[in-house]
Amino acid sequence: MDMIALADWSRTLSFFDANGLQVQNDRNLTFDPLFMSQFENTPDNSFILVGGSNKKVMLFTLEGSYLDTISTQNSWVWACKTHQNKMAIGCQDGSLSVQELSLMTVHSLYKDRYACRDTNCTDILIQHLLTGEKVRIKCRDLVKKIAVYEKTLAIQLPERVILYELSDDSGTTDMNYKVKEKISIKIECSLLVLCSSNLILCQEKRLQSLSFSGQLEKEWLFESPIRYIKTIGGVPRHESLLVGLKNGQIQSIFLHNMFQIDVIRLSHSIRCIDLNSKHQKIAVIDEKNKCFIYDLSTKQQLFEESNVTSIAWNANFEDLLCIAGPGFIGVKAEHLPIQIVNNQAFKIAHDFPNLKSDVYLPYALWLAENERFIEAQQG
């Protein structure tokens, strides 16, 4: 529907249709608006930029909901125009600046469930990767962080955190999420992680464990900024986490105690961590996009590969690791060389039903050749 947005010096933001009829309630502003422009994030999705005497450029939805302040200047902002992902700003003091606009990807993955923020920044899309079923959750506010763990989904909004949960009798493919808890708390964190009964917040070198009522239960301080957190699981309120640091250190913690256990140390900042199903091997990617596999009992390096951006151990075979990089997806099985599964990584969603033969058969053949027949038949 074509719509006209109008901001005036009565400090209101109004919306009308092409016939001049108001289609939404007025939105109150806290400043005198001096400009308004449109920002197209995608061909199907747009936002409104408004600012003026507040010396800011503010982002609103087409429904008039405030999302975020994307630029702060030294004087009143009189003009702002966008072109693709660039934004030009003109101010009262005669200054002119050009800035780049980018909306970060906000997402979370747990086993076969993937959740991401939609392009409108206020909705969540959750997809079951095996069935392809998708559901949408409308938050009507800026979605800042998402976390998924087992049956629970956490969504961080500017002034609160909302927890959703699948029903107790739901099957493994159920997608009916219902509100479990609303925590009225304003938090600032670089990473949000979810456990069975706790929210884990990362703030530079500090890690905090909060109950679902918002109460602080534990706090850890690390020697270097935190770059990655991996939930390993365990008994509720006693789960284990792997924490990757900027200095290359990987440490393990448990939610019920304060001790930090050294695991391994790399030369560069940690970007990604995964642990195999028997917790005997760890795969790590550093900031140079190098992948390493270590034996946790001996601390011996077993494997190294460059140009890797993503890793995932197979849940059924403890020695089968999926490796992805620019334009490829491959499989690493014990001492075998990497088997390239697909040379077009983004094609994976379309070819998923056929991947079993590509992934499992080479590994099953190797198991059979080494007289490990029972494992070979599991695929």
C-alpha positions as CSV (number, residue, x, y, z in Angstrom):
1,M,0.0,0.0,0.0
2,D,1.3,3.5,-0.9
3,M,1.8,5.6,2.2
4,I,2.7,9.2,3.0
5,A,4.8,9.8,6.1
6,L,4.7,13.4,7.6
7,A,6.8,14.9,10.4
8,D,6.1,18.4,11.7
9,W,7.2,20.8,14.4
10,S,4.4,19.7,16.7
11,R,6.9,16.8,17.2
12,T,4.7,14.1,15.7
13,L,5.2,11.5,13.0
14,S,2.0,10.7,11.1
15,F,1.1,8.3,8.3
16,F,-1.6,8.7,5.6
17,D,-2.8,6.8,2.6
18,A,-2.9,8.1,-1.0
19,N,-6.3,9.6,-0.3
20,G,-5.1,11.6,2.6
21,L,-6.7,9.4,5.3
22,Q,-4.6,8.8,8.4
23,V,-3.8,5.1,8.6
24,Q,-2.0,4.9,12.0
25,N,-1.9,6.7,15.2
26,D,0.5,9.7,15.6
27,R,4.0,8.9,17.0
28,N,5.4,11.4,19.4
29,L,8.9,12.7,18.8
30,T,11.2,14.3,21.4
31,F,12.8,16.7,19.0
32,D,12.0,19.1,16.2
33,P,12.2,17.1,12.9
34,L,14.2,18.9,10.2
35,F,14.4,16.1,7.6
36,M,12.9,12.7,6.6
37,S,14.2,10.3,4.1
38,Q,13.7,6.7,3.0
39,F,16.3,3.9,3.4
40,E,15.7,0.7,1.4
41,N,17.4,-2.2,3.1
42,T,16.1,-4.6,0.4
43,P,13.8,-4.1,-2.6
44,D,10.9,-5.4,-0.4
45,N,11.8,-3.7,2.8
46,S,12.3,0.0,3.7
47,F,12.9,2.2,6.8
48,I,12.4,5.9,7.6
49,L,15.3,8.1,8.6
50,V,14.3,11.1,10.8
51,G,16.3,13.7,12.7
52,G,16.9,17.4,13.4
53,S,17.4,19.3,16.6
54,N,18.4,16.2,18.4
55,K,21.7,16.2,16.3
56,K,20.9,12.5,15.4
57,V,19.8,10.4,12.5
58,M,17.3,7.9,13.8
59,L,15.9,4.8,12.2
60,F,12.1,4.1,12.2
61,T,10.0,1.3,10.7
62,L,7.3,2.2,8.2
63,E,4.8,1.8,11.1
64,G,6.6,4.6,13.0
65,S,8.4,2.4,15.6
66,Y,11.7,3.7,16.7
67,L,14.5,1.2,16.1
68,D,17.9,2.8,16.7
69,T,20.1,5.9,16.4
70,I,22.5,5.3,13.5
71,S,24.5,8.5,13.6
72,T,25.2,11.4,16.1
73,Q,26.5,14.7,14.9
74,N,27.8,17.9,16.6
75,S,25.0,20.2,15.4
76,W,21.4,20.1,14.1
77,V,21.0,17.7,11.2
78,W,19.2,19.4,8.3
79,A,19.5,16.9,5.5
80,C,20.1,13.2,5.0
81,K,20.0,11.2,1.8
82,T,20.7,7.6,1.0
83,H,21.9,5.7,-2.0
84,Q,22.2,2.0,-1.7
85,N,24.2,1.5,1.5
86,K,25.6,5.0,1.6
87,M,24.2,7.9,3.7
88,A,25.1,11.6,3.2
89,I,24.4,13.9,6.2
90,G,24.4,17.8,6.1
91,C,24.4,19.7,9.4
92,Q,23.8,23.2,10.8
93,D,27.5,23.9,11.2
94,G,28.1,23.4,7.5
95,S,29.6,20.0,7.8
96,L,28.9,17.2,5.2
97,S,29.7,13.6,5.9
98,V,29.1,10.3,4.1
99,Q,28.7,7.2,6.1
100,E,28.1,3.5,5.2
101,L,24.8,1.9,6.3
102,S,24.8,-1.8,7.2
103,L,22.4,-3.9,9.2
104,M,24.2,-6.8,10.9
105,T,23.0,-10.3,10.7
106,V,21.5,-11.5,14.0
107,H,21.0,-15.2,14.2
108,S,21.5,-18.4,16.2
109,L,21.7,-22.1,15.5
110,Y,21.1,-25.1,17.7
111,K,21.2,-28.5,16.1
112,D,18.4,-28.6,13.5
113,R,16.8,-25.2,14.4
114,Y,18.0,-21.9,12.9
115,A,16.7,-18.5,14.0
116,C,17.4,-15.2,12.4
117,R,16.3,-11.6,12.4
118,D,14.2,-10.7,9.4
119,T,15.2,-7.8,7.2
120,N,12.6,-5.5,8.9
121,C,14.7,-5.9,12.2
122,T,11.5,-6.5,14.3
123,D,10.6,-10.1,13.3
124,I,12.2,-13.5,14.0
125,L,12.2,-16.3,11.4
126,I,12.8,-19.8,12.8
127,Q,13.4,-22.7,10.4
128,H,13.6,-26.4,11.1
129,L,16.5,-27.4,8.8
130,L,15.3,-31.0,8.4
131,T,11.6,-30.4,7.5
132,G,12.1,-26.9,6.0
133,E,9.2,-25.6,8.1
134,K,9.4,-21.9,9.1
135,V,7.6,-19.8,11.6
136,R,7.6,-16.1,12.2
137,I,7.5,-14.3,15.6
138,K,6.6,-10.6,15.5
139,C,8.3,-8.6,18.3
140,R,7.3,-5.1,17.1
141,D,10.6,-3.8,18.5
142,L,14.3,-3.9,17.5
143,V,15.6,-7.4,17.8
144,K,19.2,-7.0,19.1
145,K,20.3,-10.6,19.9
146,I,18.9,-14.2,19.5
147,A,19.8,-17.4,21.3
148,V,18.4,-20.9,20.8
149,Y,19.0,-23.9,23.1
150,E,17.1,-27.2,23.1
151,K,13.4,-26.1,23.4
152,T,14.0,-22.5,24.4
153,L,14.4,-19.4,22.4
154,A,15.6,-16.0,23.8
155,I,15.1,-12.7,22.1
156,Q,16.8,-9.6,23.4
157,L,14.9,-6.3,22.8
158,P,16.0,-2.8,23.9
159,E,14.2,-2.9,27.2
160,R,13.5,-6.6,27.9
161,V,14.3,-10.2,27.1
162,I,11.5,-12.5,26.0
163,L,11.8,-16.3,26.4
164,Y,9.8,-18.7,24.2
165,E,9.5,-22.4,24.7
166,L,8.1,-25.4,22.8
167,S,5.3,-27.3,24.6
168,D,6.5,-30.2,26.8
169,D,4.7,-32.8,24.7
170,S,5.9,-31.4,21.4
171,G,7.8,-33.7,19.0
172,T,11.2,-33.1,17.6
173,T,9.8,-31.3,14.6
174,D,7.3,-29.1,16.4
175,M,7.6,-25.4,15.8
176,N,4.9,-24.0,18.1
177,Y,6.8,-21.5,20.3
178,K,4.9,-19.9,23.2
179,V,6.0,-17.2,25.6
180,K,7.6,-18.6,28.7
181,E,9.0,-15.5,30.5
182,K,9.3,-11.8,30.0
183,I,12.4,-10.3,31.7
184,S,12.2,-6.5,32.1
185,I,15.9,-5.8,31.9
186,K,18.0,-3.5,29.7
187,I,21.3,-5.2,28.9
188,E,24.2,-4.4,26.7
189,C,26.2,-7.4,25.5
190,S,28.4,-8.5,22.6
191,L,27.2,-12.1,22.8
192,L,24.0,-13.7,24.2
193,V,24.0,-17.5,24.9
194,L,21.2,-19.6,26.3
195,C,21.3,-22.6,28.6
196,S,18.4,-24.6,30.1
197,S,17.8,-22.3,33.0
198,N,20.2,-19.4,32.5
199,L,21.1,-16.5,30.2
200,I,24.8,-16.0,29.5
201,L,25.9,-12.4,28.7
202,C,29.3,-11.5,27.3
203,Q,30.7,-8.0,27.9
204,E,34.3,-7.7,26.7
205,K,36.3,-9.8,29.2
206,R,33.3,-10.4,31.5
207,L,30.8,-13.3,31.4
208,Q,27.6,-13.2,33.5
209,S,25.1,-15.9,34.2
210,L,21.5,-14.7,34.9
211,S,18.5,-16.7,36.0
212,F,15.3,-16.5,33.9
213,S,14.0,-14.0,36.4
214,G,16.9,-11.7,35.6
215,Q,19.0,-12.3,38.8
216,L,22.8,-12.4,38.5
217,E,24.0,-15.8,39.7
218,K,27.7,-16.0,38.6
219,E,30.3,-13.8,37.0
220,W,33.6,-14.7,35.4
221,L,36.4,-12.3,34.4
222,F,38.9,-13.4,31.7
223,E,42.3,-12.1,30.9
224,S,41.4,-11.3,27.3
225,P,38.3,-10.1,25.4
226,I,35.8,-13.0,24.7
227,R,35.3,-13.8,21.0
228,Y,33.3,-17.0,21.0
229,I,31.1,-19.1,23.3
230,K,30.1,-22.7,22.8
231,T,27.4,-24.4,25.0
232,I,28.5,-28.0,25.6
233,G,25.5,-29.0,27.7
234,G,25.1,-30.9,30.8
235,V,22.8,-31.0,33.9
236,P,20.5,-28.0,34.1
237,R,22.2,-25.1,36.0
238,H,25.5,-27.0,35.7
239,E,26.1,-26.8,32.0
240,S,29.6,-26.5,30.6
241,L,30.7,-23.7,28.2
242,L,33.8,-23.4,26.0
243,V,35.0,-19.8,25.8
244,G,37.4,-18.6,23.1
245,L,39.4,-15.5,23.8
246,K,41.1,-12.8,21.6
247,N,44.6,-14.0,22.8
248,G,44.0,-17.5,21.4
249,Q,43.2,-19.1,24.7
250,I,40.2,-21.6,25.0
251,Q,38.9,-22.1,28.5
252,S,36.1,-24.2,30.0
253,I,33.7,-23.2,32.7
254,F,30.7,-24.7,34.5
255,L,27.8,-22.6,35.5
256,H,27.8,-23.8,39.1
257,N,31.4,-22.8,40.0
258,M,33.9,-20.0,39.4
259,F,36.9,-22.0,38.2
260,Q,38.2,-21.5,34.6
261,I,39.9,-24.5,33.1
262,D,42.5,-24.1,30.4
263,V,41.8,-26.3,27.3
264,I,44.3,-25.3,24.6
265,R,46.0,-22.1,23.3
266,L,46.4,-20.9,19.8
267,S,48.5,-18.1,18.4
268,H,45.6,-16.0,17.1
269,S,42.1,-14.9,18.2
270,I,39.4,-17.6,18.3
271,R,36.6,-17.3,15.8
272,C,34.8,-20.7,16.1
273,I,34.8,-23.8,18.4
274,D,33.1,-27.2,18.2
275,L,33.5,-30.4,20.3
276,N,32.9,-33.9,18.9
277,S,30.2,-36.1,20.3
278,K,32.5,-38.0,22.7
279,H,34.2,-34.8,23.9
280,Q,37.6,-36.3,22.8
281,K,38.5,-33.8,20.0
282,I,38.1,-30.1,19.6
283,A,37.9,-28.2,16.3
284,V,38.9,-24.5,16.2
285,I,39.0,-21.7,13.7
286,D,41.2,-18.7,14.4
287,E,41.0,-15.2,13.0
288,K,43.3,-16.1,10.1
289,N,40.6,-18.7,8.9
290,K,42.8,-21.6,9.9
291,C,41.1,-24.7,11.2
292,F,42.8,-27.0,13.8
293,I,41.8,-30.3,15.3
294,Y,43.3,-31.2,18.7
295,D,43.1,-34.4,20.8
296,L,42.0,-33.1,24.2
297,S,43.6,-35.9,26.2
298,T,47.1,-35.4,24.7
299,K,46.7,-31.7,23.5
300,Q,48.3,-33.0,20.2
301,Q,47.4,-31.2,17.0
302,L,45.8,-33.7,14.6
303,F,44.9,-31.6,11.6
304,E,45.3,-28.1,10.1
305,E,43.6,-26.5,7.1
306,S,43.5,-23.0,5.7
307,N,40.7,-20.9,4.3
308,V,38.0,-22.4,6.6
309,T,35.1,-20.3,7.9
310,S,32.8,-22.8,9.5
311,I,33.0,-26.2,11.2
312,A,30.6,-28.8,12.7
313,W,31.2,-32.2,14.1
314,N,28.7,-34.9,13.1
315,A,26.3,-35.9,15.9
316,N,26.5,-39.7,15.0
317,F,30.1,-40.2,14.1
318,E,32.6,-38.7,16.5
319,D,35.4,-38.6,13.9
320,L,33.4,-36.9,11.1
321,L,33.8,-33.1,10.7
322,C,32.1,-30.9,8.2
323,I,34.3,-28.0,7.0
324,A,33.1,-25.0,5.0
325,G,34.9,-22.1,3.3
326,P,34.4,-19.7,0.5
327,G,32.5,-21.7,-2.2
328,F,33.0,-25.2,-0.8
329,I,31.7,-27.6,1.8
330,G,33.9,-30.6,2.7
331,V,34.0,-33.6,5.0
332,K,37.1,-34.6,7.1
333,A,37.0,-38.2,8.4
334,E,39.8,-39.2,10.8
335,H,43.1,-39.5,8.8
336,L,41.4,-39.3,5.4
337,P,41.9,-36.2,3.2
338,I,39.1,-33.7,2.9
339,Q,36.3,-34.9,0.6
340,I,34.6,-31.9,-1.2
341,V,30.8,-32.4,-1.0
342,N,29.7,-29.3,-2.8
343,N,31.6,-26.6,-4.7
344,Q,28.7,-24.1,-4.2
345,A,28.2,-23.7,-0.5
346,F,24.9,-21.8,-0.8
347,K,23.4,-24.6,-2.9
348,I,23.4,-26.8,0.2
349,A,19.8,-25.9,1.1
350,H,18.5,-27.2,-2.2
351,D,20.6,-30.3,-2.3
352,F,20.2,-31.3,1.4
353,P,18.1,-34.4,0.8
354,N,20.8,-35.9,-1.4
355,L,23.8,-35.1,0.8
356,K,23.6,-38.3,2.8
357,S,25.2,-40.4,0.0
358,D,27.9,-37.7,-0.6
359,V,28.7,-37.4,3.1
360,Y,28.2,-40.8,4.7
361,L,29.2,-43.2,2.0
362,P,32.9,-42.2,1.7
363,Y,33.2,-42.4,5.5
364,A,31.2,-45.6,5.7
365,L,33.4,-47.2,3.1
366,W,36.5,-46.2,5.0
367,L,35.1,-47.7,8.2
368,A,34.3,-51.0,6.4
369,E,37.8,-51.2,5.0
370,N,39.1,-50.9,8.5
371,E,36.7,-53.6,9.8
372,R,34.5,-51.2,11.7
373,F,31.4,-52.7,10.3
374,I,28.9,-51.8,13.0
375,E,29.8,-48.1,12.7
376,A,29.7,-48.3,8.9
377,Q,26.1,-49.4,9.1
378,Q,24.9,-46.5,11.2
379,G,24.6,-44.1,8.3
